[in-house]
Amino acid sequence: MSENQDPNRSFKSGFIAIAGAPNAGKSTLLNRMLGEKISITSKKPQTTRNRILGVCHRPGAQLIFLDTPGVFKAADMMNLRIVDAALASVVDADLVLLVADAARPDPKAERYLVNRLHGQGVPVVLALNKIDLIEKYQLLPLIEKWQKRTALQRIVPISAHAGTQVEDLIKVMEEALPSGPPYYPEDTLTDLPQRFIAAELIREKIFRFTGEEIPYATAVTIEAFKSSETDRRVTIEATIHLERDSQKGIVIGKNGQMLKRIGTEARKAIEAMLEARVYLKLFVSVQKNWRRDTRALRRFGY
């Protein structure tokens, strides 16, 4: 039991699936609630591909978040697997945190998600995100629209980027959770291995620095992850997998400048995570149409 916990109040705990349309701000919100970055972000939709678990420790509760990929009507094999994984997390959750973009709604994706959530029997709290990007008079009609659309436990307008009313949102979710013991020790932030987060941080920089189809045709695997016993240094070798030779030239860039930029920024992010010096070596490989290859999808963790 935490030192600040009221002994007369039962401890609460549970799993909360974060769901929403692509680019609604789910990963930014998770990082904000945890106070640390474990889920990669970019302005491009469909950045998150895997289920990311994050643990938020409170004096009287433990909120275990499952950041899921954006839910949309997928067509190719990789995205079908991603959406199926996201919806599977929802089924197993004690609560769903539905995140919607107040500034740029995606009615088609939102309608599809609401239809998939309907009948699951899991209570839903709506975080109406990015309210810092709209005028105040626009907010009430949005809330009314969502109230008519689906049964919601609560609606909390927030800005994950600015932190506006995020604490209020956490309190609402804490109240909605069942009584139960903590599932993770107090020093646990995530169940993800450092190798996985390192690969994700590399992929994040590709999303941020390249355009067109490049980010979506990219997978990253860690080939080596070695800690030095003599000094605080970690050596990481990673491969960036692409689908076409033309993409390889773009990722490497003129005189290797793009690859160098990706590597430099990824190294800084990984060093911040590991709190150690990092030597990062990147390789680029082409595996044609890997997003349609079941064996490749399995190898890359999808």
N, C-alpha and C positions, 0 to 999 in steps of 0.2 A: 504494500500500500504506500502511496506517495505521502511525503510529510505534510503536504498541503491539503490532503483529502479530508473531507468531513466524515468522521467515523459513523455518523448516523445516515449517511447517504450511500446507497449501494453503488458499486463500481459498474460502469457501462463499457461495453466493447462490442465491436462488430465490423463486418466488412462492407465497405461502401464502394459501389461501382460508379466510376465517373464516366458518363456517356454523353454523347452529343454529336452534332454534325461536324465534318472536317473543318478545322480552323476556328472552332468556337472558343478556344482558349483553355482547353482542359489541362494541358500539361503546364501552362503558365500558372494556372490556379493551383495545381498540385504542388508545384515548387514553392509558391507563395505560402500555402498552408503549412508546409513542412519547414519552411525557413531555410531550405537548402535545395540545390538543383540536383535532381536525379532523373528528370525526364526532359528530353531534348525538345527545343522549340524552334520554329521559324515562321515566317509569314506565309509560307506555302502550305496548302492543305495536305492532309494525309502524311504528316511528318512522322507521327507515332505509328509504329507497325506492331509492336508487341505489348502485351499486358505488363504494366509497370506497377509494382507494389511499393507503397510508401506508408510509413507508420507515423501517425501524429499522436504524441503523448500529451495528455491533459491531466490536471490534478485528480479528476475523478473519472477519467475515461481514456480509452485507447481507440482511436479511429484508424482503421486499416483501409487505406484507399487503393483501389485498383483502377489505374489510369488506362482506359481502353482506347484503341484506335477509333478514329471518327467513323461513325456508322453511315453508310450510303449504299445505294443499290450497285453492287459490284458486278463486273463482267468477267475479268480475267481471273485465272486460277489463284494468283497470289492474293489479290484483293478479296476474293471470296473467302479464303482462309482467314485473312485478317478480320473481316467483318464477323465471321462465325465465332472467332475467338473472343471478340468484343462482346457479342451477345451471350456467349457462354458465361462470361464473368457476371453479367447482369442477373442471370438465373440463379446463381449461387450466392448472391449478395443479400445482406440484411436490409440494405437501403440503396436506392439509386440516386445519385447526384446528377441530375440532367443539366447540362450547361448549354445555354443558347446565346447566340450573338445578337445583342440588342441593336448594334449599329448596322450590321449587314446580315439580316436573316436569310436563311436558306430554306424556304418553305417546303421544297420538294424533299430534301434530306430530313428535315424535321418531321414532316408528315410520315415518312417511311419509318423513322425511329419510333415515333409515338405509336404507330400501328404494331411494330414489333414488341414494344413494351407492354402493350395492352394485354391484359389477361395473365400477366406473369405473377401477379399477387404480391409484388414487392413494392413497398411505399416509395414514393418519388418526391424529392425536394428539387425545385428548379432554381438554379442560379442564373439570373438574367445578366449576362456578362457584358463588359465594355460600355457601361453606362456613362463613362467619361467621354465617349465619342458621340453622344446624342444630347439634344436639348431636353430639359426637364419635362416640358409639355408632351414630349413623345413617349414618355415612360408609361403613363397610366393606360393608354390604349393598348400597349404591348402586353401589360399585365392582364388586362381584361381579355385579350385575345387568347392568351395561354390558359386562363381560367375556363374558358369555353371549350378549349381544345381537348383537355384531358384532366383526369382527377389528380390533383397535386396536394401533397401534405402542406407545403409552404412554398412561397415564391419570395426569393431574396434578391433584389437588384444589387449587383456588385461591379467592381472593376478589379480583376485579378492583377492587371498591370500596375495600378496605383495602390492596390490594397484596400480600396474602399469597401467597407461593410463585410470584409472577409471574415473578421472575427465574429460578427453576428451570424454569418452562415455556419461557421463551425459550431456555435452554440445551438443553433437549430438542429443540426445533425446529431449533436451529442444527446440532446433531449429525445430524439427519435430512436436512438439505439436501445437494444434490450440490455438488461442487466447481465453481466458476465465477467469472467476474469480477464486480465491482460493476456494476450496470446504471444507477445514478444517482450523480451527484456527492454528496460528503459533506454538503453543505448542503441537500440536497433532503429535504423532509418529506412532500410529497404532489405529485401532478400536477394537482390541482384548482385552477382559477382562483379568485381572490379573490371574484369575483362569485357563483360557485356557493356558496362557503362562507357568504357574507353572506346569500344567500337561505335556506340551510339554517338559519342561526342565527335568522332571523326565524320560520321554520316551527317551530323547536324551542320558542320562547316560546309559540306558539299551542298546541302540544301540552301545554305545562305549565300554561297558564292557562285553557284552555277545556275543556269536557267533552262528553259524549255523542258525537254524530257529527261535531262541528265539525272536530277535527284531521284526520280521515280524508277530509273533503270539501274540504280546503284544498290549494292549490298556491300557490307564491310565484314571481314572476318579477321580475327586476331590469330596470327600464326605463332607468335612468341610473346611471352610476358614474364620477364625475369627481373627479380630484385637483386641488387648487388649486396653482398654481405659486408663489404668494406666501407661503403658510403651509401647515403640515402639517394640512390639512383635506381630508376626502373627503365629497363630496355624493352621497348615494344616494337614488334614488327607486325604490320597490318597490310592486308590486301584489299584494294577497292575493286570490286567486280562490276563490270559493265556488260552491256548486251551487244554493242557494235564497235567496230574499229574507229569509226568517226567520233564516237563519244570519248574514246581513249585520248584522242588528240586534244579535245576540249578540256578534259580534266587535267591533263599534263600541262597544257598551255604553251605559249611561246617561250622557248628556252627554259621550260619547266617552271615558269613563274606561278601558274595556278596551283600546281601540286605543292609547291613550296608554301604558298599562302595558306592552303588547306592544312598542311602539316604544322605550320607555325602556330596557327590559331587553335588547332586541336591539341597540340602539345601544351599550350598555356592552360587550356581548360582541364586537361587530364592532370597536370601538375597541381592545380587548385584542388581537385578531387582527392588526389593521393597524398598531398602535402609532401611531395618529394620531387626531386629533379627527374625529368623524363627525357630519354633519348628515343625519338619516334622515327621509324623508318617506314615509308609507305611504298607499296608496289601497286601497279595497276594491271589488271587482267581482264580479258574479254571472254565471256562465256555466253555465246549467242542464245538469245531468247530464254534466259534463265528463269524469267518470271512465269514461263509456261512449262517448265521442266519440274516434275514432281520431286525428282531426286535432288535437284539443285535447291529447291525450296526447303526441303528437309535439312540439307546441309547448312543452309544459311539461317536456319532457326525459325522458319515460317511454317 
